[in-house]
């Protein structure tokens, strides 16, 4: 089979599995990819059996009664993180129900972290504190993929399994599993959508979350790799929020430097919402924008025509899968095989499917 056909078939399979849309809708989504494969996100051949977005609870495992799961998130504020937490809480509830745990036997979880995703120091301090309390499992979304090495080593020395979620760590040998989104695919699909929207020519910029976060790195790389297929599009600036004193000011500087800028890709919710404010006040030129994570503000921007569309994650499923992997890790290793890495595909949200119930899990509110 030719690579183009394989990639298209794989995209069809992934879209059907993870977005829940009808066959006709999926074919409509994939149709432009068939016509112009080199510009579209590549996808590997799918295995016959896929991990469902919400896994079934296996009540035959000898999981630890009364297990305490400590979650240290990159942030605790924002609609995305609220959905992640909700998924985790419901996984705990479902396991307690499935196993019939009562009172002291019930599994519990805590959910801590800084208010700001860029406050890596606070996250590390929190991680130190929870490891000192010797929980059954630690779940972590790393604000800086390099910064928590010592904490991960301490967890291993104390026999505490670690499940990474959303943003991975650099030394994956120190974690039991990772649950997140295919962030490279987010970047590739953003390049395809933005490139097509501006007529496959012009100048674009990338505004990203912090450079030391794995998810941001992968989204930027995916975008840059795929936008390079458009030989008449030039990426004039790539700006990371942790590399500037004021991200909004940096955005304004880019718009002033390139008054005819055609498009931008913003790699997370915070940066996307910042640019919406800046672009709204840019009377000279309204720049085409693709964002990430369908927050309430971005949904409104899509409705108003201020944003082309959003590559959105399924944070509820991410949280649920993270917690289930954490709980599984308390069972004897001989009883369970935990997938080392599970990636959920993003969904493209625009004016056509914004009101569709099929995409409800990708809309944050």
C-alpha positions as CSV (number, residue, x, y, z in Angstrom):
1,X,0.0,0.0,0.0
2,X,1.3,3.5,-0.8
3,X,2.1,5.7,2.1
4,X,-0.5,8.3,1.1
5,X,-3.2,5.7,1.2
6,X,-2.0,4.3,4.5
7,X,-2.0,7.8,6.1
8,X,-5.5,8.6,4.9
9,X,-6.9,5.3,6.1
10,X,-5.2,5.9,9.5
11,X,-6.7,9.3,9.8
12,X,-10.1,8.0,9.0
13,X,-9.7,5.3,11.6
14,X,-8.5,7.7,14.3
15,X,-11.2,10.3,13.5
16,X,-13.9,7.6,13.7
17,X,-12.6,6.3,17.0
18,X,-11.9,9.4,18.9
19,X,-14.4,12.0,17.7
20,X,-17.4,9.8,17.4
21,X,-18.6,11.6,14.3
22,X,-20.7,9.8,11.7
23,X,-19.0,8.2,8.7
24,X,-20.2,10.9,6.3
25,X,-18.7,13.6,8.5
26,X,-15.4,11.8,8.8
27,X,-15.2,11.3,5.0
28,X,-15.9,15.0,4.6
29,X,-13.1,15.8,7.0
30,X,-10.6,13.5,5.3
31,X,-11.5,14.4,1.7
32,X,-9.2,17.4,1.3
33,X,-6.4,15.3,2.8
34,X,-6.7,12.7,0.0
35,X,-6.3,15.4,-2.6
36,X,-3.2,17.0,-1.1
37,X,-1.5,14.4,1.1
38,X,2.0,15.9,1.3
39,X,0.6,18.9,3.2
40,X,-1.5,17.0,5.6
41,X,-0.6,15.4,8.9
42,X,1.0,12.0,8.5
43,X,-0.4,9.1,10.5
44,X,0.9,5.7,11.2
45,X,-1.1,2.6,10.4
46,X,-3.5,1.9,13.2
47,X,-3.5,-1.4,15.0
48,X,-6.7,-3.4,14.9
49,X,-7.4,-2.9,18.6
50,X,-7.4,0.6,19.9
51,X,-7.5,2.0,23.4
52,X,-11.0,3.5,23.9
53,X,-11.2,7.1,25.1
54,X,-12.9,5.9,28.3
55,X,-11.6,2.5,29.3
56,X,-13.6,-0.2,31.0
57,X,-12.8,-0.8,34.7
58,X,-11.4,-4.3,35.2
59,X,-12.6,-5.3,38.7
60,X,-10.6,-8.5,38.8
61,X,-7.2,-6.8,39.7
62,X,-5.8,-6.8,43.2
63,X,-5.5,-3.1,43.4
64,X,-4.5,-1.5,46.7
65,X,-7.5,-0.7,48.9
66,X,-7.3,2.8,50.4
67,X,-4.7,3.8,47.8
68,X,-3.9,7.5,47.9
69,X,-3.2,9.1,44.5
70,X,-1.5,12.5,44.5
71,X,-1.9,14.6,41.4
72,X,0.5,17.5,40.8
73,X,-0.8,19.4,37.7
74,X,1.0,21.9,35.6
75,X,-1.8,24.2,36.7
76,X,-5.1,23.9,38.6
77,X,-6.8,27.0,37.0
78,X,-8.6,27.0,33.7
79,X,-11.3,25.1,31.9
80,X,-8.9,22.5,30.5
81,X,-7.6,21.6,33.9
82,X,-11.2,21.5,35.3
83,X,-12.1,18.9,32.7
84,X,-8.9,16.8,33.5
85,X,-9.7,16.9,37.2
86,X,-13.4,15.9,36.5
87,X,-12.2,12.9,34.5
88,X,-9.9,11.8,37.3
89,X,-12.5,12.2,40.0
90,X,-15.0,10.1,38.0
91,X,-12.4,7.4,37.4
92,X,-11.9,7.2,41.2
93,X,-15.6,7.1,41.8
94,X,-16.1,4.4,39.2
95,X,-13.4,2.2,40.6
96,X,-14.7,2.5,44.1
97,X,-18.1,1.5,42.9
98,X,-16.9,-1.4,40.8
99,X,-14.8,-2.8,43.7
100,X,-17.4,-2.1,46.3
101,X,-14.9,-0.2,48.5
102,X,-16.4,1.3,51.6
103,X,-15.0,4.0,54.0
104,X,-11.3,3.4,54.6
105,X,-11.0,1.0,51.7
106,X,-11.9,3.7,49.2
107,X,-9.3,5.1,46.8
108,X,-8.8,8.9,47.2
109,X,-7.0,11.5,45.2
110,X,-5.7,15.0,45.7
111,X,-5.2,17.5,42.9
112,X,-2.6,20.2,43.5
113,X,-0.4,22.6,41.5
114,X,0.2,26.3,40.7
115,X,-2.3,28.7,39.4
116,X,0.0,29.6,36.5
117,X,1.4,27.0,34.1
118,X,4.7,28.8,34.0
119,X,5.2,28.7,37.8
120,X,7.5,25.7,37.6
121,X,9.2,26.4,40.9
122,X,5.9,26.1,42.8
123,X,5.1,22.9,41.0
124,X,8.4,21.4,42.0
125,X,7.9,22.5,45.6
126,X,4.4,20.8,45.6
127,X,5.9,17.7,44.1
128,X,8.5,17.5,46.8
129,X,5.8,17.9,49.5
130,X,3.5,15.1,48.1
131,X,6.4,12.7,47.6
132,X,7.4,13.3,51.3
133,X,3.9,12.1,52.3
134,X,4.5,8.8,50.6
135,X,1.4,8.4,48.5
136,X,0.5,5.2,46.7
137,X,1.0,6.8,43.2
138,X,2.0,10.3,41.9
139,X,0.5,11.7,38.7
140,X,2.4,14.7,37.2
141,X,2.0,17.1,34.2
142,X,5.4,18.6,33.9
143,X,5.6,22.4,33.4
144,X,9.3,21.9,32.6
145,X,10.2,18.5,31.2
146,X,13.8,18.7,32.7
147,X,13.1,20.2,36.1
148,X,11.6,17.3,38.1
149,X,14.3,14.7,37.6
150,X,15.3,14.7,41.3
151,X,11.7,14.3,42.4
152,X,11.1,11.4,40.0
153,X,14.3,9.7,41.2
154,X,13.1,10.2,44.8
155,X,9.7,8.6,43.9
156,X,11.5,5.6,42.4
157,X,13.7,5.2,45.5
158,X,10.6,5.1,47.7
159,X,8.7,2.7,45.4
160,X,6.1,5.2,44.3
161,X,4.9,4.7,40.7
162,X,4.6,7.9,38.6
163,X,2.1,8.5,35.8
164,X,2.8,11.5,33.6
165,X,0.0,13.2,31.8
166,X,-0.6,16.0,29.4
167,X,3.2,17.0,29.2
168,X,5.8,14.3,29.6
169,X,9.2,14.3,31.3
170,X,12.6,14.0,29.6
171,X,13.6,10.7,31.3
172,X,10.7,8.4,30.5
173,X,12.4,5.5,32.2
174,X,11.4,7.1,35.5
175,X,7.7,6.9,34.8
176,X,5.3,4.0,34.6
177,X,3.1,5.4,31.9
178,X,2.1,8.6,30.0
179,X,-1.4,9.6,29.0
180,X,-1.8,12.6,26.7
181,X,-2.7,14.0,23.3
182,X,-0.8,13.5,20.1
183,X,0.7,17.0,20.2
184,X,2.7,16.6,17.0
185,X,-0.6,15.9,15.2
186,X,-2.0,19.1,16.6
187,X,0.9,21.1,15.1
188,X,0.7,19.3,11.7
189,X,-3.1,19.8,11.4
190,X,-2.8,23.4,12.4
191,X,-0.3,24.0,9.6
192,X,-2.6,22.3,7.1
193,X,-5.6,24.4,8.2
194,X,-3.8,27.7,8.4
195,X,-1.9,27.1,5.2
196,X,-5.0,26.3,3.3
197,X,-6.9,29.3,4.7
198,X,-4.3,31.8,3.6
199,X,-4.1,30.5,0.1
200,X,-0.8,28.6,0.6
201,X,1.3,31.7,0.6
202,X,2.2,34.6,2.9
203,X,3.8,35.2,6.3
204,X,2.8,33.4,9.5
205,X,4.0,33.5,13.1
206,X,3.9,31.0,16.0
207,X,3.0,32.1,19.5
208,X,3.7,29.3,22.0
209,X,3.5,28.3,25.6
210,X,6.8,27.8,27.5
211,X,9.6,26.3,25.4
212,X,10.6,23.7,28.1
213,X,7.2,22.0,28.1
214,X,7.1,18.9,26.0
215,X,3.6,19.4,24.7
216,X,4.5,22.9,23.4
217,X,7.7,21.6,21.8
218,X,5.9,18.9,19.9
219,X,3.1,21.3,18.7
220,X,5.6,23.8,17.4
221,X,7.7,21.1,15.7
222,X,4.7,19.5,14.1
223,X,3.6,22.9,12.8
224,X,7.0,23.9,11.5
225,X,7.6,20.6,9.8
226,X,4.3,20.6,8.0
227,X,4.2,24.3,7.1
228,X,7.5,23.8,5.3
229,X,5.6,21.9,2.6
230,X,4.1,25.2,1.6
231,X,7.1,26.7,-0.2
232,X,5.5,30.1,-0.5
233,X,4.7,30.4,3.2
234,X,7.4,31.9,5.5
235,X,7.4,31.6,9.3
236,X,8.6,35.0,10.3
237,X,8.6,34.6,14.1
238,X,8.4,31.9,16.7
239,X,7.8,33.4,20.2
240,X,7.6,31.4,23.5
241,X,5.9,32.8,26.5
242,X,8.7,32.0,28.9
243,X,11.3,33.7,26.6
244,X,9.7,37.2,26.9
245,X,8.8,39.4,29.7
246,X,5.3,40.2,28.4
247,X,3.7,37.8,25.9
248,X,1.0,40.3,24.8
249,X,3.6,43.0,24.3
250,X,5.6,40.5,22.2
251,X,2.6,39.7,20.1
252,X,2.0,43.4,19.4
253,X,5.6,43.9,18.4
254,X,5.3,41.1,15.9
255,X,2.1,42.6,14.4
256,X,3.9,46.0,14.2
257,X,7.0,44.5,12.6
258,X,4.9,42.6,10.0
259,X,1.8,44.7,9.4
260,X,0.7,42.4,6.6
261,X,1.0,39.2,8.6
262,X,-1.3,36.6,7.2
263,X,-1.7,34.0,10.0
264,X,-0.7,32.8,13.4
265,X,-0.7,29.5,15.3
266,X,-1.2,29.7,19.0
267,X,-0.2,26.5,20.9
268,X,-2.4,26.5,24.0
269,X,-5.5,28.1,25.6
270,X,-3.7,30.9,27.4
271,X,-1.7,32.1,24.4
272,X,-4.7,31.7,22.1
273,X,-6.9,33.9,24.4
274,X,-4.1,36.5,24.6
275,X,-3.8,36.8,20.9
276,X,-7.6,37.1,20.5
277,X,-7.4,40.2,22.6
278,X,-4.4,41.6,20.8
279,X,-5.8,40.9,17.4
280,X,-9.2,42.5,18.3
281,X,-7.4,45.8,18.8
282,X,-5.3,45.4,15.6
283,X,-7.4,47.7,13.4
284,X,-4.8,47.6,10.6
285,X,-5.1,43.9,9.8
286,X,-7.2,41.0,11.3
287,X,-4.8,38.0,11.2
288,X,-6.1,34.5,10.5
289,X,-5.7,32.4,13.6
290,X,-5.7,28.8,14.6
291,X,-5.7,28.1,18.3
292,X,-5.5,25.1,20.7
293,X,-8.1,24.0,23.3
294,X,-11.7,25.0,22.8
295,X,-12.3,27.2,25.8
296,X,-15.4,29.3,26.1
297,X,-13.6,32.4,24.8
298,X,-12.3,30.6,21.8
299,X,-15.7,29.0,21.0
300,X,-17.1,32.5,21.0
301,X,-14.3,33.7,18.7
302,X,-15.0,30.9,16.2
303,X,-18.7,31.9,16.3
304,X,-17.8,35.5,15.6
305,X,-15.4,34.7,12.8
306,X,-12.4,35.9,14.8
307,X,-10.7,32.5,14.8
308,X,-10.6,30.0,11.9
309,X,-10.8,27.0,14.2
310,X,-9.3,25.2,17.2
311,X,-7.4,22.0,17.6
312,X,-8.9,20.7,20.8
313,X,-8.0,17.9,23.2
314,X,-10.2,15.6,25.2
315,X,-9.1,16.5,28.7
316,X,-11.9,14.5,30.4
317,X,-10.7,11.3,28.8
318,X,-7.0,12.2,29.5
319,X,-7.8,12.6,33.2
320,X,-9.9,9.4,33.3
321,X,-7.1,7.3,31.6
322,X,-4.4,8.9,33.8
323,X,-6.2,7.9,37.0
324,X,-7.1,4.4,35.8
325,X,-3.4,3.8,34.9
326,X,-2.4,5.2,38.4
327,X,-4.9,2.8,40.1
328,X,-3.8,-0.1,38.0
329,X,-0.2,0.5,39.0
330,X,-1.0,-0.4,42.6
331,X,-1.8,-4.0,41.6
332,X,0.9,-6.7,41.4
333,X,2.9,-6.3,38.1
334,X,2.2,-9.9,37.2
335,X,-1.6,-9.2,37.1
336,X,-1.6,-6.2,34.8
337,X,0.2,-4.8,31.8
338,X,-0.1,-1.0,31.6
339,X,0.4,0.6,28.2
340,X,3.5,2.7,28.5
341,X,2.1,5.5,26.3
342,X,-1.4,6.3,25.1
343,X,-2.1,9.3,22.9
344,X,-5.5,10.7,22.2
345,X,-6.1,12.4,18.9
346,X,-7.2,16.0,18.8
347,X,-10.4,17.2,17.1
348,X,-10.8,20.1,14.7
349,X,-13.4,22.5,16.0
350,X,-14.8,25.2,13.6
351,X,-18.1,26.9,12.9
352,X,-19.5,23.9,11.2
353,X,-19.2,21.4,14.1
354,X,-19.1,23.7,17.1
355,X,-22.7,22.9,18.0
356,X,-22.4,19.2,17.3
357,X,-23.0,16.8,20.3
358,X,-20.4,14.5,18.8
359,X,-17.7,17.0,19.9
360,X,-19.0,17.8,23.3
361,X,-16.0,16.3,25.1
362,X,-13.7,18.6,23.1
363,X,-15.5,21.8,24.2
364,X,-14.5,23.3,27.6
365,X,-16.9,25.4,29.7
